């Protein structure tokens, strides 16, 4: 069995409820694009990401680390 991971959005951002269909379709586009050559979607796993603020940014500007979440789409094939 082989696996590959593809990053996906952590959250679907919409301004109006009517945009939800398009936001969900974006996930479908990622899945369709990656599910070629025998790859099959296995799971979607949330992953925590931390972007470290640089030393000078922390010291001079008072920046802090930026934490966010994305969804890792896991595909498998034989």
C-alpha positions, 0 to 999 in steps of 0.5 A: 500500500502507498500513501500520499498527503495533500494539504487542504484548507483548514476551514471553509471561509465564506461571507454569505451562506449561499457561498457554502456550495462553492466552498465545499466544491473546492474540496471536491476539486482537490480530491478529483485532481489528486485521485488520478492514477489509482489514488483513492481518498483514505481520510481527512486529518486535521493538522496543527501548524505553527509558523514561528515568528522571527527573533527580530520580529519578536524583539522589535515588533512584539510578534508572536507565533502564528497557529492555525489548522489545515486538513491533510487529505490522505490518499492511498493506492495498492 
